[in-house]
């Protein structure tokens, strides 16, 4: 649940001794948040989206399919408008051929997601009878972008 993850503590307290006593040093670490998109029985042109309220960065993505031969020309896009957003999060359209461990997807040079943006998966073509296609991704909180 993303709402629950947003409330997870992102700080670890370190204690060290000084000549004046104990000093507590708080250090924030990025909260890695998983997200995934699954389309059942995908066909060319299918899209599925989610909304992110805070700035984030895509740090990893993988795709896997069930059935068929491949899901081709897959795009992962972002923008504050679903109608006009065209920022690519992947470096190009990519094909998903794996049915086991997944295909690692190559990220764009600047995979940042602005606060208040949509992120969506777009299917270009499907070869064979694919039962489902899933893109799993990891993003980090915008405080670290």
C-alpha positions, 0 to 999 in steps of 0.5 A: 500500500503506497499510503502506508509506505509514505509513512515509513520512517526514512531516518536512522539514528547514529550515536557516537561519543565525543568529548562533550558526550553523546551526539545523535546524528540523523541521516535520511536515506531514500525510501525505495518504493516498488510499483508495478503495472500488469495488463491482462490479455494485452493488445496493441495500444493498451495503456495503464497508469498510476499517479505520483504526488511527489517527485521521484526517480526511476532507478530500475525496471523489469518486464515479464510476460505470460504466454505468447512470443513477445510484447513489443515496443513497450514504453514507460512514460510520465507527465503531469498531463495524461493527454500531452505527457511524453517524457520517456522513462526508458531509453527507447521502446523495448520488447519483453520476451522473458517468461521467467526472470524478466527482461531488464529494461534500459532507463532513459538518461533522465528518469525523473518523475515530477511531483503531481505526474502520471506514469503509464505503460503503453503497449506497442504490439503483441506477438502470439496469445499473451495472457499478461504482461507486467512491468515492475519498477523501483522509484526513490523519493524525490528528496534524493533526486 
